[in-house]
Amino acid sequence: MNIKVKFFADLRNRFGKESACRLPEGSTIADLFKQVELPEELTRIVLVNGKSIEGNMNYGLCDKDTVSIFPPVGGG
């Protein structure tokens, strides 16, 4: 299945703005993170098709899903 991945803020420096990934049927967010070599601790918010999955790394992906990944926000 084909998944579009969008990276935001500091993650864009490392991964670029957007990426396309091919994953086997039944893959999860955890599988996607492994494929793109993204440690979970570098993320804060993950959206699938604009909907928060609230840290559920076992969330099942479907063909043509769009995953948006945001890092923790710092500042003061």
MODELLER restraints for C-alpha pairs under 7 A, 6 or more apart:
rsr = mdl.restraints
at = mdl.atoms
rsr.add(forms.Gaussian(group=physical.xy_distance, feature=features.Distance(at['CA:1:A'], at['CA:22:A']), mean=5.51, stdev=0.5))
rsr.add(forms.Gaussian(group=physical.xy_distance, feature=features.Distance(at['CA:1:A'], at['CA:23:A']), mean=5.31, stdev=0.5))
rsr.add(forms.Gaussian(group=physical.xy_distance, feature=features.Distance(at['CA:1:A'], at['CA:24:A']), mean=5.93, stdev=0.5))
rsr.add(forms.Gaussian(group=physical.xy_distance, feature=features.Distance(at['CA:1:A'], at['CA:25:A']), mean=6.03, stdev=0.5))
rsr.add(forms.Gaussian(group=physical.xy_distance, feature=features.Distance(at['CA:1:A'], at['CA:62:A']), mean=6.98, stdev=0.5))
rsr.add(forms.Gaussian(group=physical.xy_distance, feature=features.Distance(at['CA:1:A'], at['CA:63:A']), mean=4.60, stdev=0.5))
rsr.add(forms.Gaussian(group=physical.xy_distance, feature=features.Distance(at['CA:2:A'], at['CA:20:A']), mean=6.95, stdev=0.5))
rsr.add(forms.Gaussian(group=physical.xy_distance, feature=features.Distance(at['CA:2:A'], at['CA:21:A']), mean=5.75, stdev=0.5))
rsr.add(forms.Gaussian(group=physical.xy_distance, feature=features.Distance(at['CA:2:A'], at['CA:22:A']), mean=4.69, stdev=0.5))
rsr.add(forms.Gaussian(group=physical.xy_distance, feature=features.Distance(at['CA:2:A'], at['CA:23:A']), mean=6.50, stdev=0.5))
rsr.add(forms.Gaussian(group=physical.xy_distance, feature=features.Distance(at['CA:2:A'], at['CA:63:A']), mean=5.28, stdev=0.5))
rsr.add(forms.Gaussian(group=physical.xy_distance, feature=features.Distance(at['CA:2:A'], at['CA:64:A']), mean=5.35, stdev=0.5))
rsr.add(forms.Gaussian(group=physical.xy_distance, feature=features.Distance(at['CA:3:A'], at['CA:20:A']), mean=5.80, stdev=0.5))
rsr.add(forms.Gaussian(group=physical.xy_distance, feature=features.Distance(at['CA:3:A'], at['CA:21:A']), mean=5.14, stdev=0.5))
rsr.add(forms.Gaussian(group=physical.xy_distance, feature=features.Distance(at['CA:3:A'], at['CA:22:A']), mean=6.27, stdev=0.5))
rsr.add(forms.Gaussian(group=physical.xy_distance, feature=features.Distance(at['CA:3:A'], at['CA:63:A']), mean=6.29, stdev=0.5))
rsr.add(forms.Gaussian(group=physical.xy_distance, feature=features.Distance(at['CA:3:A'], at['CA:64:A']), mean=5.18, stdev=0.5))
rsr.add(forms.Gaussian(group=physical.xy_distance, feature=features.Distance(at['CA:3:A'], at['CA:65:A']), mean=5.25, stdev=0.5))
rsr.add(forms.Gaussian(group=physical.xy_distance, feature=features.Distance(at['CA:3:A'], at['CA:66:A']), mean=5.97, stdev=0.5))
rsr.add(forms.Gaussian(group=physical.xy_distance, feature=features.Distance(at['CA:4:A'], at['CA:19:A']), mean=5.94, stdev=0.5))
rsr.add(forms.Gaussian(group=physical.xy_distance, feature=features.Distance(at['CA:4:A'], at['CA:20:A']), mean=4.65, stdev=0.5))
rsr.add(forms.Gaussian(group=physical.xy_distance, feature=features.Distance(at['CA:4:A'], at['CA:21:A']), mean=6.36, stdev=0.5))
rsr.add(forms.Gaussian(group=physical.xy_distance, feature=features.Distance(at['CA:4:A'], at['CA:64:A']), mean=6.86, stdev=0.5))
rsr.add(forms.Gaussian(group=physical.xy_distance, feature=features.Distance(at['CA:4:A'], at['CA:65:A']), mean=6.37, stdev=0.5))
rsr.add(forms.Gaussian(group=physical.xy_distance, feature=features.Distance(at['CA:4:A'], at['CA:66:A']), mean=4.68, stdev=0.5))
rsr.add(forms.Gaussian(group=physical.xy_distance, feature=features.Distance(at['CA:4:A'], at['CA:67:A']), mean=6.18, stdev=0.5))
rsr.add(forms.Gaussian(group=physical.xy_distance, feature=features.Distance(at['CA:5:A'], at['CA:18:A']), mean=5.61, stdev=0.5))
rsr.add(forms.Gaussian(group=physical.xy_distance, feature=features.Distance(at['CA:5:A'], at['CA:19:A']), mean=5.09, stdev=0.5))
rsr.add(forms.Gaussian(group=physical.xy_distance, feature=features.Distance(at['CA:5:A'], at['CA:20:A']), mean=6.07, stdev=0.5))
rsr.add(forms.Gaussian(group=physical.xy_distance, feature=features.Distance(at['CA:5:A'], at['CA:66:A']), mean=5.80, stdev=0.5))
rsr.add(forms.Gaussian(group=physical.xy_distance, feature=features.Distance(at['CA:5:A'], at['CA:67:A']), mean=4.78, stdev=0.5))
rsr.add(forms.Gaussian(group=physical.xy_distance, feature=features.Distance(at['CA:5:A'], at['CA:68:A']), mean=5.89, stdev=0.5))
rsr.add(forms.Gaussian(group=physical.xy_distance, feature=features.Distance(at['CA:6:A'], at['CA:17:A']), mean=5.93, stdev=0.5))
rsr.add(forms.Gaussian(group=physical.xy_distance, feature=features.Distance(at['CA:6:A'], at['CA:18:A']), mean=4.44, stdev=0.5))
rsr.add(forms.Gaussian(group=physical.xy_distance, feature=features.Distance(at['CA:6:A'], at['CA:19:A']), mean=6.48, stdev=0.5))
rsr.add(forms.Gaussian(group=physical.xy_distance, feature=features.Distance(at['CA:6:A'], at['CA:67:A']), mean=6.15, stdev=0.5))
rsr.add(forms.Gaussian(group=physical.xy_distance, feature=features.Distance(at['CA:6:A'], at['CA:68:A']), mean=4.67, stdev=0.5))
rsr.add(forms.Gaussian(group=physical.xy_distance, feature=features.Distance(at['CA:6:A'], at['CA:69:A']), mean=6.21, stdev=0.5))
rsr.add(forms.Gaussian(group=physical.xy_distance, feature=features.Distance(at['CA:7:A'], at['CA:15:A']), mean=6.95, stdev=0.5))
rsr.add(forms.Gaussian(group=physical.xy_distance, feature=features.Distance(at['CA:7:A'], at['CA:16:A']), mean=6.78, stdev=0.5))
rsr.add(forms.Gaussian(group=physical.xy_distance, feature=features.Distance(at['CA:7:A'], at['CA:17:A']), mean=5.30, stdev=0.5))
rsr.add(forms.Gaussian(group=physical.xy_distance, feature=features.Distance(at['CA:7:A'], at['CA:18:A']), mean=6.02, stdev=0.5))
rsr.add(forms.Gaussian(group=physical.xy_distance, feature=features.Distance(at['CA:7:A'], at['CA:68:A']), mean=6.06, stdev=0.5))
rsr.add(forms.Gaussian(group=physical.xy_distance, feature=features.Distance(at['CA:7:A'], at['CA:69:A']), mean=5.14, stdev=0.5))
rsr.add(forms.Gaussian(group=physical.xy_distance, feature=features.Distance(at['CA:7:A'], at['CA:70:A']), mean=6.46, stdev=0.5))
rsr.add(forms.Gaussian(group=physical.xy_distance, feature=features.Distance(at['CA:8:A'], at['CA:17:A']), mean=6.88, stdev=0.5))
rsr.add(forms.Gaussian(group=physical.xy_distance, feature=features.Distance(at['CA:8:A'], at['CA:69:A']), mean=6.26, stdev=0.5))
rsr.add(forms.Gaussian(group=physical.xy_distance, feature=features.Distance(at['CA:8:A'], at['CA:70:A']), mean=5.21, stdev=0.5))
rsr.add(forms.Gaussian(group=physical.xy_distance, feature=features.Distance(at['CA:9:A'], at['CA:70:A']), mean=6.81, stdev=0.5))
rsr.add(forms.Gaussian(group=physical.xy_distance, feature=features.Distance(at['CA:9:A'], at['CA:71:A']), mean=6.91, stdev=0.5))
rsr.add(forms.Gaussian(group=physical.xy_distance, feature=features.Distance(at['CA:10:A'], at['CA:71:A']), mean=6.93, stdev=0.5))
rsr.add(forms.Gaussian(group=physical.xy_distance, feature=features.Distance(at['CA:11:A'], at['CA:71:A']), mean=6.61, stdev=0.5))
rsr.add(forms.Gaussian(group=physical.xy_distance, feature=features.Distance(at['CA:26:A'], at['CA:60:A']), mean=6.31, stdev=0.5))
rsr.add(forms.Gaussian(group=physical.xy_distance, feature=features.Distance(at['CA:26:A'], at['CA:61:A']), mean=6.78, stdev=0.5))
rsr.add(forms.Gaussian(group=physical.xy_distance, feature=features.Distance(at['CA:27:A'], at['CA:60:A']), mean=5.95, stdev=0.5))
rsr.add(forms.Gaussian(group=physical.xy_distance, feature=features.Distance(at['CA:27:A'], at['CA:61:A']), mean=5.87, stdev=0.5))
rsr.add(forms.Gaussian(group=physical.xy_distance, feature=features.Distance(at['CA:28:A'], at['CA:57:A']), mean=6.74, stdev=0.5))
rsr.add(forms.Gaussian(group=physical.xy_distance, feature=features.Distance(at['CA:28:A'], at['CA:58:A']), mean=5.29, stdev=0.5))
rsr.add(forms.Gaussian(group=physical.xy_distance, feature=features.Distance(at['CA:28:A'], at['CA:59:A']), mean=5.28, stdev=0.5))
rsr.add(forms.Gaussian(group=physical.xy_distance, feature=features.Distance(at['CA:28:A'], at['CA:60:A']), mean=4.42, stdev=0.5))
rsr.add(forms.Gaussian(group=physical.xy_distance, feature=features.Distance(at['CA:28:A'], at['CA:61:A']), mean=5.45, stdev=0.5))
rsr.add(forms.Gaussian(group=physical.xy_distance, feature=features.Distance(at['CA:29:A'], at['CA:57:A']), mean=5.07, stdev=0.5))
rsr.add(forms.Gaussian(group=physical.xy_distance, feature=features.Distance(at['CA:29:A'], at['CA:58:A']), mean=6.05, stdev=0.5))
rsr.add(forms.Gaussian(group=physical.xy_distance, feature=features.Distance(at['CA:29:A'], at['CA:59:A']), mean=5.75, stdev=0.5))
rsr.add(forms.Gaussian(group=physical.xy_distance, feature=features.Distance(at['CA:29:A'], at['CA:60:A']), mean=6.73, stdev=0.5))
rsr.add(forms.Gaussian(group=physical.xy_distance, feature=features.Distance(at['CA:29:A'], at['CA:61:A']), mean=6.87, stdev=0.5))
rsr.add(forms.Gaussian(group=physical.xy_distance, feature=features.Distance(at['CA:30:A'], at['CA:57:A']), mean=5.01, stdev=0.5))
rsr.add(forms.Gaussian(group=physical.xy_distance, feature=features.Distance(at['CA:30:A'], at['CA:58:A']), mean=6.27, stdev=0.5))
rsr.add(forms.Gaussian(group=physical.xy_distance, feature=features.Distance(at['CA:33:A'], at['CA:39:A']), mean=6.86, stdev=0.5))
rsr.add(forms.Gaussian(group=physical.xy_distance, feature=features.Distance(at['CA:42:A'], at['CA:71:A']), mean=5.67, stdev=0.5))
rsr.add(forms.Gaussian(group=physical.xy_distance, feature=features.Distance(at['CA:42:A'], at['CA:72:A']), mean=6.97, stdev=0.5))
rsr.add(forms.Gaussian(group=physical.xy_distance, feature=features.Distance(at['CA:43:A'], at['CA:69:A']), mean=6.68, stdev=0.5))
rsr.add(forms.Gaussian(group=physical.xy_distance, feature=features.Distance(at['CA:43:A'], at['CA:70:A']), mean=5.72, stdev=0.5))
rsr.add(forms.Gaussian(group=physical.xy_distance, feature=features.Distance(at['CA:43:A'], at['CA:71:A']), mean=4.18, stdev=0.5))
rsr.add(forms.Gaussian(group=physical.xy_distance, feature=features.Distance(at['CA:43:A'], at['CA:72:A']), mean=5.92, stdev=0.5))
rsr.add(forms.Gaussian(group=physical.xy_distance, feature=features.Distance(at['CA:44:A'], at['CA:70:A']), mean=5.80, stdev=0.5))
rsr.add(forms.Gaussian(group=physical.xy_distance, feature=features.Distance(at['CA:44:A'], at['CA:71:A']), mean=4.95, stdev=0.5))
rsr.add(forms.Gaussian(group=physical.xy_distance, feature=features.Distance(at['CA:44:A'], at['CA:72:A']), mean=4.76, stdev=0.5))
rsr.add(forms.Gaussian(group=physical.xy_distance, feature=features.Distance(at['CA:45:A'], at['CA:69:A']), mean=6.00, stdev=0.5))
rsr.add(forms.Gaussian(group=physical.xy_distance, feature=features.Distance(at['CA:45:A'], at['CA:70:A']), mean=5.07, stdev=0.5))
rsr.add(forms.Gaussian(group=physical.xy_distance, feature=features.Distance(at['CA:45:A'], at['CA:71:A']), mean=6.74, stdev=0.5))
rsr.add(forms.Gaussian(group=physical.xy_distance, feature=features.Distance(at['CA:46:A'], at['CA:52:A']), mean=5.98, stdev=0.5))
rsr.add(forms.Gaussian(group=physical.xy_distance, feature=features.Distance(at['CA:46:A'], at['CA:53:A']), mean=6.24, stdev=0.5))
rsr.add(forms.Gaussian(group=physical.xy_distance, feature=features.Distance(at['CA:46:A'], at['CA:67:A']), mean=6.92, stdev=0.5))
rsr.add(forms.Gaussian(group=physical.xy_distance, feature=features.Distance(at['CA:46:A'], at['CA:68:A']), mean=5.71, stdev=0.5))
rsr.add(forms.Gaussian(group=physical.xy_distance, feature=features.Distance(at['CA:46:A'], at['CA:69:A']), mean=4.74, stdev=0.5))
rsr.add(forms.Gaussian(group=physical.xy_distance, feature=features.Distance(at['CA:46:A'], at['CA:70:A']), mean=6.39, stdev=0.5))
rsr.add(forms.Gaussian(group=physical.xy_distance, feature=features.Distance(at['CA:47:A'], at['CA:53:A']), mean=5.96, stdev=0.5))
rsr.add(forms.Gaussian(group=physical.xy_distance, feature=features.Distance(at['CA:47:A'], at['CA:67:A']), mean=5.59, stdev=0.5))
rsr.add(forms.Gaussian(group=physical.xy_distance, feature=features.Distance(at['CA:47:A'], at['CA:68:A']), mean=5.03, stdev=0.5))
rsr.add(forms.Gaussian(group=physical.xy_distance, feature=features.Distance(at['CA:47:A'], at['CA:69:A']), mean=6.60, stdev=0.5))
rsr.add(forms.Gaussian(group=physical.xy_distance, feature=features.Distance(at['CA:48:A'], at['CA:65:A']), mean=6.62, stdev=0.5))
rsr.add(forms.Gaussian(group=physical.xy_distance, feature=features.Distance(at['CA:48:A'], at['CA:66:A']), mean=5.68, stdev=0.5))
rsr.add(forms.Gaussian(group=physical.xy_distance, feature=features.Distance(at['CA:48:A'], at['CA:67:A']), mean=4.58, stdev=0.5))
rsr.add(forms.Gaussian(group=physical.xy_distance, feature=features.Distance(at['CA:48:A'], at['CA:68:A']), mean=6.47, stdev=0.5))
rsr.add(forms.Gaussian(group=physical.xy_distance, feature=features.Distance(at['CA:49:A'], at['CA:65:A']), mean=6.10, stdev=0.5))
rsr.add(forms.Gaussian(group=physical.xy_distance, feature=features.Distance(at['CA:49:A'], at['CA:66:A']), mean=5.09, stdev=0.5))
rsr.add(forms.Gaussian(group=physical.xy_distance, feature=features.Distance(at['CA:49:A'], at['CA:67:A']), mean=6.32, stdev=0.5))
